[in-house]
Amino acid sequence: MTSIGNAASLRNALLFGGQSRDTRARMIEAAIEVFGSVGYHGATTRQLAERAKVNQAAIPYHFGGKRELYLAAAQAIADYMRSRIEPLIDQLRTAAAADPVRHIDAVVMRFFQFIAGDEEPEAWTVFFVRCERDADDAFRIIYYQSVARFQAALIAEVAAATGRSPDDEDLKVRVAIVLGAISNFRTLRNVMLSSLGWDTFDAARKRTVEIAVRRLALAELLGIRAESQSDAPSPCSAAEATPAFTDLERRTS
């Protein structure tokens, strides 16, 4: 993954409140590294200041305090993620009545490519994993401003394509499973690699994983429509019973 120090192309995402002051951006970059490494309670203002190469008084001056800097770091990540996810939401909401299966598949795979890519600093992932574990305000900022919005849009589109209600609990569970599996390629990357006996994800391996993710997504999300037309087939056979599914499988395998 790209190191935080070499993430010049991502600098704009780290400018709190839209202000282009380099000091604030540098402090947020340092905060993401430090908080991700030792957690909110483990981080000291001295550590934060030293990592950003500023004096400790800069923290209350620019942000108000340690907690405000922590939340500003979360907001920077949320802003960047939202800038990447909003186009996917817009694409999802684009009418695709002629071929909803292919439409949803294309967007889900774009989401997978974003999550499984390596454009974002590893420190961002570490920060998110730690605040997700703590289920704190930083987690809620990142999740509800980015991932949750995509999740809600995907539920709505799958519901429309399958004739289910967006409030259908089974549908929500299926979407959560698919997005959770995709997210694991970012948050549990080493677990995934170790379980597969791989040392890295090269292009061929990413393609193999992409095909497997596509099968999972199509079976779980679009297979619902086929299931409603029979008694209780398995998720796999239900998805395969959908003509659009089998056609897409042949094209992408």
Buried (B, 14 or more C-beta within 10 A) or exposed (E): BBEBEEBEEBBBBBBBEEEEEEEBBBBBBBBBBBBBBEBBEEBEBEBBBBBBEBEBEBBEEBBEEBEBBBBBBBBBBBBBBBEBBBEBBEBBEEEBEEBBBBBBBBBBBBBBEBBBBEEBBBBBBBBBBBBBEEEBBBBBBBBEBBBBBBBBBBBBBBBBBBEBEEEBEEBBEBBEBBBEBBBBBBBEBEEBBEEEEEEEBEEEBBEBBBBEBBBBBBBBBBBBBBBEEEEEBEBBEBBBBBEBBEEBBEEBE
